[in-house]
Amino acid sequence: MPTKRFNARYGRKPKTKFAKVEKQHRGKKKCPYCNKVNVKRLAAGIWECGKCDVKFAGKAYTF
Ligand SMILES: [Zn+2]
């Protein structure tokens, strides 16, 4: 059935996208204030720069 084949195709796409986003979660982020890659996520939506000690809100996993 063509419908079944379509479902299998679309079922794979979000997984790939999710894996990409998941990869972005790891590692440090670049601080928009001092431009140092020293920003850690404190909590969902809260980020802290280890260099200039600024805390700022962002999206849960990215700025
Ligand atoms: Zn900073």
N, CA, C, O and the ligand as a Tripos MOL2 file, in Angstrom:
@<TRIPOS>MOLECULE
protein
  253   251    64     0     0
PROTEIN
NO_CHARGES

@<TRIPOS>ATOM
      1 N           0.8300   -1.2130    0.0000 N.3       1 MET1
      2 CA          0.0000    0.0000    0.0000 C.3       1 MET1
      3 C           0.8630    1.2610    0.0000 C.2       1 MET1
      4 O           1.8250    1.3670    0.7600 O.2       1 MET1
      5 N           0.5170    2.1840   -0.8330 N.am      2 PRO2
      6 CA          1.3330    3.4220   -0.9280 C.3       2 PRO2
      7 C           1.3350    4.2070    0.3820 C.2       2 PRO2
      8 O           2.3410    4.8110    0.7540 O.2       2 PRO2
      9 N           0.2010    4.1910    1.0710 N.am      3 THR3
     10 CA          0.0860    4.9580    2.3110 C.3       3 THR3
     11 C           1.0730    4.4460    3.3540 C.2       3 THR3
     12 O           1.6800    5.2180    4.0970 O.2       3 THR3
     13 N           1.2110    3.1600    3.3860 N.am      4 LYS4
     14 CA          2.0950    2.5620    4.3810 C.3       4 LYS4
     15 C           3.5480    2.9780    4.1140 C.2       4 LYS4
     16 O           4.3250    3.2470    5.0290 O.2       4 LYS4
     17 N           3.8660    3.0160    2.8480 N.am      5 ARG5
     18 CA          5.2320    3.3850    2.4840 C.3       5 ARG5
     19 C           5.5260    4.8400    2.8650 C.2       5 ARG5
     20 O           6.6250    5.1800    3.3030 O.2       5 ARG5
     21 N           4.5190    5.6740    2.6840 N.am      6 PHE6
     22 CA          4.6940    7.0830    3.0220 C.3       6 PHE6
     23 C           4.9390    7.2610    4.5160 C.2       6 PHE6
     24 O           5.7760    8.0560    4.9430 O.2       6 PHE6
     25 N           4.1910    6.5060    5.2820 N.am      7 ASN7
     26 CA          4.3320    6.6200    6.7290 C.3       7 ASN7
     27 C           5.7310    6.2590    7.1840 C.2       7 ASN7
     28 O           6.2990    6.8960    8.0700 O.2       7 ASN7
     29 N           6.2720    5.2310    6.5630 N.am      8 ALA8
     30 CA          7.6090    4.8020    6.9360 C.3       8 ALA8
     31 C           8.6220    5.8900    6.6060 C.2       8 ALA8
     32 O           9.5850    6.1070    7.3410 O.2       8 ALA8
     33 N           8.3920    6.5560    5.5110 N.am      9 ARG9
     34 CA          9.3210    7.6140    5.0860 C.3       9 ARG9
     35 C           9.2780    8.7900    6.0570 C.2       9 ARG9
     36 O          10.3110    9.2900    6.5030 O.2       9 ARG9
     37 N           8.0740    9.2100    6.3640 N.am     10 TYR10
     38 CA          7.9470   10.3820    7.2160 C.3      10 TYR10
     39 C           8.3080   10.0680    8.6630 C.2      10 TYR10
     40 O           8.6270   10.9590    9.4500 O.2      10 TYR10
     41 N           8.2500    8.7890    8.9900 N.am     11 GLY11
     42 CA          8.5920    8.4070   10.3510 C.3      11 GLY11
     43 C          10.0830    8.5320   10.6040 C.2      11 GLY11
     44 O          10.5200    8.6480   11.7490 O.2      11 GLY11
     45 N          10.8470    8.5080    9.5480 N.am     12 ARG12
     46 CA         12.2910    8.5580    9.7270 C.3      12 ARG12
     47 C          12.7990    9.9990    9.8360 C.2      12 ARG12
     48 O          13.8170   10.2680   10.4740 O.2      12 ARG12
     49 N          12.0820   10.9000    9.2120 N.am     13 LYS13
     50 CA         12.5550   12.2860    9.1580 C.3      13 LYS13
     51 C          12.6620   12.9670   10.5260 C.2      13 LYS13
     52 O          13.7120   13.5230   10.8490 O.2      13 LYS13
     53 N          11.6090   12.9360   11.3250 N.am     14 PRO14
     54 CA         11.6920   13.6150   12.6290 C.3      14 PRO14
     55 C          12.7940   13.0460   13.5040 C.2      14 PRO14
     56 O          13.3940   13.7670   14.3020 O.2      14 PRO14
     57 N          13.0570   11.7800   13.3600 N.am     15 LYS15
     58 CA         14.1020   11.1530   14.1630 C.3      15 LYS15
     59 C          15.4590   11.7700   13.8480 C.2      15 LYS15
     60 O          16.2550   12.0580   14.7410 O.2      15 LYS15
     61 N          15.6950   11.9630   12.5710 N.am     16 THR16
     62 CA         16.9680   12.5470   12.1470 C.3      16 THR16
     63 C          17.0840   13.9740   12.6600 C.2      16 THR16
     64 O          18.1450   14.4020   13.1130 O.2      16 THR16
     65 N          15.9990   14.6850   12.5840 N.am     17 LYS17
     66 CA         15.9980   16.0730   13.0330 C.3      17 LYS17
     67 C          16.2390   16.1300   14.5370 C.2      17 LYS17
     68 O          16.9590   16.9980   15.0300 O.2      17 LYS17
     69 N          15.6460   15.2220   15.2360 N.am     18 PHE18
     70 CA         15.7910   15.2040   16.6870 C.3      18 PHE18
     71 C          17.2320   14.9140   17.0820 C.2      18 PHE18
     72 O          17.7620   15.5100   18.0200 O.2      18 PHE18
     73 N          17.8490   14.0050   16.3680 N.am     19 ALA19
     74 CA         19.2380   13.6570   16.6600 C.3      19 ALA19
     75 C          20.1360   14.8700   16.4660 C.2      19 ALA19
     76 O          21.1080   15.0560   17.1990 O.2      19 ALA19
     77 N          19.8150   15.6730   15.5010 N.am     20 LYS20
     78 CA         20.6100   16.8640   15.2280 C.3      20 LYS20
     79 C          20.4650   17.8600   16.3770 C.2      20 LYS20
     80 O          21.4450   18.4300   16.8570 O.2      20 LYS20
     81 N          19.2320   18.0510   16.8000 N.am     21 VAL21
     82 CA         18.9730   18.9830   17.8960 C.3      21 VAL21
     83 C          19.6380   18.4820   19.1680 C.2      21 VAL21
     84 O          20.1910   19.2640   19.9410 O.2      21 VAL21
     85 N          19.5820   17.2060   19.3740 N.am     22 GLU22
     86 CA         20.1740   16.6040   20.5660 C.3      22 GLU22
     87 C          21.6690   16.8690   20.6080 C.2      22 GLU22
     88 O          22.2380   17.0860   21.6780 O.2      22 GLU22
     89 N          22.2870   16.8520   19.4750 N.am     23 LYS23
     90 CA         23.7210   17.0910   19.3920 C.3      23 LYS23
     91 C          24.0490   18.5200   19.7980 C.2      23 LYS23
     92 O          25.0910   18.7820   20.4010 O.2      23 LYS23
     93 N          23.1650   19.4280   19.4690 N.am     24 GLN24
     94 CA         23.3890   20.8360   19.7780 C.3      24 GLN24
     95 C          23.3140   21.0970   21.2760 C.2      24 GLN24
     96 O          23.8830   22.0700   21.7730 O.2      24 GLN24
     97 N          22.6280   20.2470   21.9760 N.am     25 HIS25
     98 CA         22.4800   20.4440   23.4110 C.3      25 HIS25
     99 C          23.8040   20.2860   24.1280 C.2      25 HIS25
    100 O          24.0540   20.9220   25.1520 O.2      25 HIS25
    101 N          24.6300   19.4470   23.5880 N.am     26 ARG26
    102 CA         25.8940   19.1760   24.2590 C.3      26 ARG26
    103 C          26.9000   20.2770   23.9730 C.2      26 ARG26
    104 O          26.8000   21.0000   22.9820 O.2      26 ARG26
    105 N          27.8610   20.3830   24.8590 N.am     27 GLY27
    106 CA         28.8900   21.3780   24.6570 C.3      27 GLY27
    107 C          28.4360   22.7540   25.0950 C.2      27 GLY27
    108 O          27.2920   22.9520   25.5040 O.2      27 GLY27
    109 N          29.3370   23.6780   25.0020 N.am     28 LYS28
    110 CA         29.0320   25.0120   25.4770 C.3      28 LYS28
    111 C          28.5550   25.8940   24.3440 C.2      28 LYS28
    112 O          28.7590   25.6090   23.1640 O.2      28 LYS28
    113 N          27.9240   26.9560   24.7430 N.am     29 LYS29
    114 CA         27.3820   27.8820   23.7630 C.3      29 LYS29
    115 C          28.1870   29.1710   23.7790 C.2      29 LYS29
    116 O          28.9400   29.4580   24.7090 O.2      29 LYS29
    117 N          28.0010   29.9160   22.7340 N.am     30 LYS30
    118 CA         28.7060   31.1880   22.6280 C.3      30 LYS30
    119 C          27.9190   32.2770   23.3270 C.2      30 LYS30
    120 O          26.7170   32.4350   23.1130 O.2      30 LYS30
    121 N          28.6090   33.0150   24.1550 N.am     31 CYS31
    122 CA         27.9590   34.0960   24.8770 C.3      31 CYS31
    123 C          27.7230   35.2810   23.9520 C.2      31 CYS31
    124 O          28.6390   35.7220   23.2570 O.2      31 CYS31
    125 N          26.5190   35.7870   23.9420 N.am     32 PRO32
    126 CA         26.2130   36.9360   23.0710 C.3      32 PRO32
    127 C          26.7960   38.2410   23.6110 C.2      32 PRO32
    128 O          26.8100   39.2510   22.9080 O.2      32 PRO32
    129 N          27.2740   38.2250   24.8490 N.am     33 TYR33
    130 CA         27.7890   39.4570   25.4530 C.3      33 TYR33
    131 C          29.3010   39.5690   25.3100 C.2      33 TYR33
    132 O          29.8130   40.6200   24.9250 O.2      33 TYR33
    133 N          30.0150   38.4940   25.6180 N.am     34 CYS34
    134 CA         31.4730   38.5790   25.5540 C.3      34 CYS34
    135 C          32.0310   37.7150   24.4250 C.2      34 CYS34
    136 O          33.2400   37.6960   24.1950 O.2      34 CYS34
    137 N          31.1680   37.0130   23.7340 N.am     35 ASN35
    138 CA         31.5720   36.2070   22.5750 C.3      35 ASN35
    139 C          32.4680   35.0300   22.9150 C.2      35 ASN35
    140 O          33.0900   34.4480   22.0260 O.2      35 ASN35
    141 N          32.5410   34.6790   24.1720 N.am     36 LYS36
    142 CA         33.3140   33.5050   24.5490 C.3      36 LYS36
    143 C          32.4080   32.2760   24.5510 C.2      36 LYS36
    144 O          31.2360   32.3430   24.9210 O.2      36 LYS36
    145 N          32.9670   31.1860   24.1410 N.am     37 VAL37
    146 CA         32.1740   29.9510   24.1480 C.3      37 VAL37
    147 C          32.2800   29.3420   25.5360 C.2      37 VAL37
    148 O          33.0110   28.3800   25.7690 O.2      37 VAL37
    149 N          31.5360   29.9280   26.4320 N.am     38 ASN38
    150 CA         31.6380   29.5040   27.8240 C.3      38 ASN38
    151 C          30.2870   29.5810   28.5140 C.2      38 ASN38
    152 O          30.1940   29.9160   29.6960 O.2      38 ASN38
    153 N          29.2770   29.2770   27.7830 N.am     39 VAL39
    154 CA         27.9310   29.4060   28.3250 C.3      39 VAL39
    155 C          27.3670   28.0200   28.6140 C.2      39 VAL39
    156 O          27.3560   27.1300   27.7640 O.2      39 VAL39
    157 N          26.9110   27.8830   29.8180 N.am     40 LYS40
    158 CA         26.3190   26.6130   30.2200 C.3      40 LYS40
    159 C          24.8430   26.8000   30.4850 C.2      40 LYS40
    160 O          24.3910   27.8850   30.8510 O.2      40 LYS40
    161 N          24.1060   25.7340   30.2970 N.am     41 ARG41
    162 CA         22.6820   25.7860   30.5770 C.3      41 ARG41
    163 C          22.4540   25.4410   32.0370 C.2      41 ARG41
    164 O          22.7880   24.3380   32.4710 O.2      41 ARG41
    165 N          21.9010   26.3510   32.7870 N.am     42 LEU42
    166 CA         21.6250   26.1100   34.1990 C.3      42 LEU42
    167 C          20.3680   25.2810   34.3520 C.2      42 LEU42
    168 O          20.3340   24.2910   35.0830 O.2      42 LEU42
    169 N          19.3570   25.7000   33.6620 N.am     43 ALA43
    170 CA         18.0780   25.0050   33.6960 C.3      43 ALA43
    171 C          17.3990   25.2570   32.3670 C.2      43 ALA43
    172 O          17.9340   25.9410   31.4940 O.2      43 ALA43
    173 N          16.2440   24.7090   32.2320 N.am     44 ALA44
    174 CA         15.5160   24.9160   30.9840 C.3      44 ALA44
    175 C          15.2400   26.3990   30.7960 C.2      44 ALA44
    176 O          14.4940   26.9950   31.5750 O.2      44 ALA44
    177 N          15.8210   26.9890   29.7920 N.am     45 GLY45
    178 CA         15.5540   28.3870   29.4910 C.3      45 GLY45
    179 C          16.4750   29.3550   30.2020 C.2      45 GLY45
    180 O          16.3910   30.5630   29.9820 O.2      45 GLY45
    181 N          17.3610   28.8420   31.0580 N.am     46 ILE46
    182 CA         18.2810   29.7370   31.7710 C.3      46 ILE46
    183 C          19.7210   29.3660   31.4410 C.2      46 ILE46
    184 O          20.1310   28.2160   31.5990 O.2      46 ILE46
    185 N          20.4770   30.3510   30.9820 N.am     47 TRP47
    186 CA         21.8550   30.1260   30.5700 C.3      47 TRP47
    187 C          22.7810   31.0250   31.3740 C.2      47 TRP47
    188 O          22.4050   32.1320   31.7590 O.2      47 TRP47
    189 N          23.9860   30.5460   31.6240 N.am     48 GLU48
    190 CA         24.9420   31.3620   32.3560 C.3      48 GLU48
    191 C          26.2830   31.3280   31.6520 C.2      48 GLU48
    192 O          26.7660   30.2740   31.2410 O.2      48 GLU48
    193 N          26.8720   32.5080   31.5230 N.am     49 CYS49
    194 CA         28.1860   32.6110   30.9200 C.3      49 CYS49
    195 C          29.2360   32.5330   32.0170 C.2      49 CYS49
    196 O          29.1650   33.2800   32.9930 O.2      49 CYS49
    197 N          30.1980   31.6500   31.8730 N.am     50 GLY50
    198 CA         31.2250   31.4860   32.8870 C.3      50 GLY50
    199 C          32.2730   32.5780   32.8200 C.2      50 GLY50
    200 O          33.0870   32.7160   33.7330 O.2      50 GLY50
    201 N          32.2600   33.3390   31.7730 N.am     51 LYS51
    202 CA         33.2820   34.3840   31.5940 C.3      51 LYS51
    203 C          32.8300   35.7070   32.1910 C.2      51 LYS51
    204 O          33.5140   36.2870   33.0340 O.2      51 LYS51
    205 N          31.6970   36.1690   31.7550 N.am     52 CYS52
    206 CA         31.2330   37.4670   32.2400 C.3      52 CYS52
    207 C          30.1110   37.2970   33.2580 C.2      52 CYS52
    208 O          29.5180   38.2760   33.7120 O.2      52 CYS52
    209 N          29.8290   36.0540   33.6090 N.am     53 ASP53
    210 CA         28.9280   35.7560   34.7170 C.3      53 ASP53
    211 C          27.5200   36.2820   34.5070 C.2      53 ASP53
    212 O          26.8060   36.5540   35.4720 O.2      53 ASP53
    213 N          27.1320   36.4220   33.3020 N.am     54 VAL54
    214 CA         25.7990   36.9250   33.0400 C.3      54 VAL54
    215 C          24.8430   35.7480   32.8760 C.2      54 VAL54
    216 O          25.1920   34.7040   32.3270 O.2      54 VAL54
    217 N          23.6580   35.9490   33.3590 N.am     55 LYS55
    218 CA         22.6310   34.9300   33.1830 C.3      55 LYS55
    219 C          21.5680   35.4890   32.2580 C.2      55 LYS55
    220 O          21.1740   36.6510   32.3630 O.2      55 LYS55
    221 N          21.1360   34.6800   31.3970 N.am     56 PHE56
    222 CA         20.0880   35.1680   30.5160 C.3      56 PHE56
    223 C          19.1390   34.0420   30.1650 C.2      56 PHE56
    224 O          19.4700   32.8610   30.2640 O.2      56 PHE56
    225 N          17.9710   34.4370   29.7600 N.am     57 ALA57
    226 CA         16.9400   33.4670   29.4230 C.3      57 ALA57
    227 C          16.9630   33.1870   27.9390 C.2      57 ALA57
    228 O          17.2360   34.0660   27.1210 O.2      57 ALA57
    229 N          16.6770   31.9790   27.6200 N.am     58 GLY58
    230 CA         16.5880   31.6220   26.2250 C.3      58 GLY58
    231 C          15.5430   30.5530   26.0770 C.2      58 GLY58
    232 O          14.7330   30.3260   26.9760 O.2      58 GLY58
    233 N          15.5620   29.9130   24.9660 N.am     59 LYS59
    234 CA         14.6720   28.7840   24.8180 C.3      59 LYS59
    235 C          15.2190   27.6460   25.6740 C.2      59 LYS59
    236 O          16.3280   27.7280   26.2020 O.2      59 LYS59
    237 N          14.4530   26.6180   25.7990 N.am     60 ALA60
    238 CA         14.8130   25.5380   26.7030 C.3      60 ALA60
    239 C          16.1820   24.9500   26.3860 C.2      60 ALA60
    240 O          16.9310   24.5810   27.2900 O.2      60 ALA60
    241 N          16.5040   24.8660   25.1000 N.am     61 TYR61
    242 CA         17.7410   24.1750   24.7480 C.3      61 TYR61
    243 C          18.6810   25.0070   23.8950 C.2      61 TYR61
    244 O          19.8560   24.6730   23.7440 O.2      61 TYR61
    245 N          18.1680   26.0740   23.3460 N.am     62 THR62
    246 CA         19.0390   26.9590   22.5690 C.3      62 THR62
    247 C          18.7100   28.4010   22.9060 C.2      62 THR62
    248 O          17.7300   28.6640   23.6020 O.2      62 THR62
    249 N          19.4940   29.3150   22.4360 N.am     63 PHE63
    250 CA         19.2220   30.7280   22.6980 C.3      63 PHE63
    251 C          18.0160   31.1870   21.9040 C.2      63 PHE63
    252 O          17.6270   32.3520   21.9900 O.2      63 PHE63
    253 ZN         29.8740   36.1460   28.4830 Zn       64 ZN64
@<TRIPOS>BOND
     1     1     2 1
     2     2     3 1
     3     3     4 2
     4     3     5 am
     5     5     6 1
     6     6     7 1
     7     7     8 2
     8     7     9 am
     9     9    10 1
    10    10    11 1
    11    11    12 2
    12    11    13 am
    13    13    14 1
    14    14    15 1
    15    15    16 2
    16    15    17 am
    17    17    18 1
    18    18    19 1
    19    19    20 2
    20    19    21 am
    21    21    22 1
    22    22    23 1
    23    23    24 2
    24    23    25 am
    25    25    26 1
    26    26    27 1
    27    27    28 2
    28    27    29 am
    29    29    30 1
    30    30    31 1
    31    31    32 2
    32    31    33 am
    33    33    34 1
    34    34    35 1
    35    35    36 2
    36    35    37 am
    37    37    38 1
    38    38    39 1
    39    39    40 2
    40    39    41 am
    41    41    42 1
    42    42    43 1
    43    43    44 2
    44    43    45 am
    45    45    46 1
    46    46    47 1
    47    47    48 2
    48    47    49 am
    49    49    50 1
    50    50    51 1
    51    51    52 2
    52    51    53 am
    53    53    54 1
    54    54    55 1
    55    55    56 2
    56    55    57 am
    57    57    58 1
    58    58    59 1
    59    59    60 2
    60    59    61 am
    61    61    62 1
    62    62    63 1
    63    63    64 2
    64    63    65 am
    65    65    66 1
    66    66    67 1
    67    67    68 2
    68    67    69 am
    69    69    70 1
    70    70    71 1
    71    71    72 2
    72    71    73 am
    73    73    74 1
    74    74    75 1
    75    75    76 2
    76    75    77 am
    77    77    78 1
    78    78    79 1
    79    79    80 2
    80    79    81 am
    81    81    82 1
    82    82    83 1
    83    83    84 2
    84    83    85 am
    85    85    86 1
    86    86    87 1
    87    87    88 2
    88    87    89 am
    89    89    90 1
    90    90    91 1
    91    91    92 2
    92    91    93 am
    93    93    94 1
    94    94    95 1
    95    95    96 2
    96    95    97 am
    97    97    98 1
    98    98    99 1
    99    99   100 2
   100    99   101 am
   101   101   102 1
   102   102   103 1
   103   103   104 2
   104   103   105 am
   105   105   106 1
   106   106   107 1
   107   107   108 2
   108   107   109 am
   109   109   110 1
   110   110   111 1
   111   111   112 2
   112   111   113 am
   113   113   114 1
   114   114   115 1
   115   115   116 2
   116   115   117 am
   117   117   118 1
   118   118   119 1
   119   119   120 2
   120   119   121 am
   121   121   122 1
   122   122   123 1
   123   123   124 2
   124   123   125 am
   125   125   126 1
   126   126   127 1
   127   127   128 2
   128   127   129 am
   129   129   130 1
   130   130   131 1
   131   131   132 2
   132   131   133 am
   133   133   134 1
   134   134   135 1
   135   135   136 2
   136   135   137 am
   137   137   138 1
   138   138   139 1
   139   139   140 2
   140   139   141 am
   141   141   142 1
   142   142   143 1
   143   143   144 2
   144   143   145 am
   145   145   146 1
   146   146   147 1
   147   147   148 2
   148   147   149 am
   149   149   150 1
   150   150   151 1
   151   151   152 2
   152   151   153 am
   153   153   154 1
   154   154   155 1
   155   155   156 2
   156   155   157 am
   157   157   158 1
   158   158   159 1
   159   159   160 2
   160   159   161 am
   161   161   162 1
   162   162   163 1
   163   163   164 2
   164   163   165 am
   165   165   166 1
   166   166   167 1
   167   167   168 2
   168   167   169 am
   169   169   170 1
   170   170   171 1
   171   171   172 2
   172   171   173 am
   173   173   174 1
   174   174   175 1
   175   175   176 2
   176   175   177 am
   177   177   178 1
   178   178   179 1
   179   179   180 2
   180   179   181 am
   181   181   182 1
   182   182   183 1
   183   183   184 2
   184   183   185 am
   185   185   186 1
   186   186   187 1
   187   187   188 2
   188   187   189 am
   189   189   190 1
   190   190   191 1
   191   191   192 2
   192   191   193 am
   193   193   194 1
   194   194   195 1
   195   195   196 2
   196   195   197 am
   197   197   198 1
   198   198   199 1
   199   199   200 2
   200   199   201 am
   201   201   202 1
   202   202   203 1
   203   203   204 2
   204   203   205 am
   205   205   206 1
   206   206   207 1
   207   207   208 2
   208   207   209 am
   209   209   210 1
   210   210   211 1
   211   211   212 2
   212   211   213 am
   213   213   214 1
   214   214   215 1
   215   215   216 2
   216   215   217 am
   217   217   218 1
   218   218   219 1
   219   219   220 2
   220   219   221 am
   221   221   222 1
   222   222   223 1
   223   223   224 2
   224   223   225 am
   225   225   226 1
   226   226   227 1
   227   227   228 2
   228   227   229 am
   229   229   230 1
   230   230   231 1
   231   231   232 2
   232   231   233 am
   233   233   234 1
   234   234   235 1
   235   235   236 2
   236   235   237 am
   237   237   238 1
   238   238   239 1
   239   239   240 2
   240   239   241 am
   241   241   242 1
   242   242   243 1
   243   243   244 2
   244   243   245 am
   245   245   246 1
   246   246   247 1
   247   247   248 2
   248   247   249 am
   249   249   250 1
   250   250   251 1
   251   251   252 2
@<TRIPOS>SUBSTRUCTURE
     1 MET1         2 RESIDUE 1 A MET
     2 PRO2         6 RESIDUE 1 A PRO
     3 THR3        10 RESIDUE 1 A THR
     4 LYS4        14 RESIDUE 1 A LYS
     5 ARG5        18 RESIDUE 1 A ARG
     6 PHE6        22 RESIDUE 1 A PHE
     7 ASN7        26 RESIDUE 1 A ASN
     8 ALA8        30 RESIDUE 1 A ALA
     9 ARG9        34 RESIDUE 1 A ARG
    10 TYR10       38 RESIDUE 1 A TYR
    11 GLY11       42 RESIDUE 1 A GLY
    12 ARG12       46 RESIDUE 1 A ARG
    13 LYS13       50 RESIDUE 1 A LYS
    14 PRO14       54 RESIDUE 1 A PRO
    15 LYS15       58 RESIDUE 1 A LYS
    16 THR16       62 RESIDUE 1 A THR
    17 LYS17       66 RESIDUE 1 A LYS
    18 PHE18       70 RESIDUE 1 A PHE
    19 ALA19       74 RESIDUE 1 A ALA
    20 LYS20       78 RESIDUE 1 A LYS
    21 VAL21       82 RESIDUE 1 A VAL
    22 GLU22       86 RESIDUE 1 A GLU
    23 LYS23       90 RESIDUE 1 A LYS
    24 GLN24       94 RESIDUE 1 A GLN
    25 HIS25       98 RESIDUE 1 A HIS
    26 ARG26      102 RESIDUE 1 A ARG
    27 GLY27      106 RESIDUE 1 A GLY
    28 LYS28      110 RESIDUE 1 A LYS
    29 LYS29      114 RESIDUE 1 A LYS
    30 LYS30      118 RESIDUE 1 A LYS
    31 CYS31      122 RESIDUE 1 A CYS
    32 PRO32      126 RESIDUE 1 A PRO
    33 TYR33      130 RESIDUE 1 A TYR
    34 CYS34      134 RESIDUE 1 A CYS
    35 ASN35      138 RESIDUE 1 A ASN
    36 LYS36      142 RESIDUE 1 A LYS
    37 VAL37      146 RESIDUE 1 A VAL
    38 ASN38      150 RESIDUE 1 A ASN
    39 VAL39      154 RESIDUE 1 A VAL
    40 LYS40      158 RESIDUE 1 A LYS
    41 ARG41      162 RESIDUE 1 A ARG
    42 LEU42      166 RESIDUE 1 A LEU
    43 ALA43      170 RESIDUE 1 A ALA
    44 ALA44      174 RESIDUE 1 A ALA
    45 GLY45      178 RESIDUE 1 A GLY
    46 ILE46      182 RESIDUE 1 A ILE
    47 TRP47      186 RESIDUE 1 A TRP
    48 GLU48      190 RESIDUE 1 A GLU
    49 CYS49      194 RESIDUE 1 A CYS
    50 GLY50      198 RESIDUE 1 A GLY
    51 LYS51      202 RESIDUE 1 A LYS
    52 CYS52      206 RESIDUE 1 A CYS
    53 ASP53      210 RESIDUE 1 A ASP
    54 VAL54      214 RESIDUE 1 A VAL
    55 LYS55      218 RESIDUE 1 A LYS
    56 PHE56      222 RESIDUE 1 A PHE
    57 ALA57      226 RESIDUE 1 A ALA
    58 GLY58      230 RESIDUE 1 A GLY
    59 LYS59      234 RESIDUE 1 A LYS
    60 ALA60      238 RESIDUE 1 A ALA
    61 TYR61      242 RESIDUE 1 A TYR
    62 THR62      246 RESIDUE 1 A THR
    63 PHE63      250 RESIDUE 1 A PHE
    64 ZN64       253 GROUP 0 **** ****
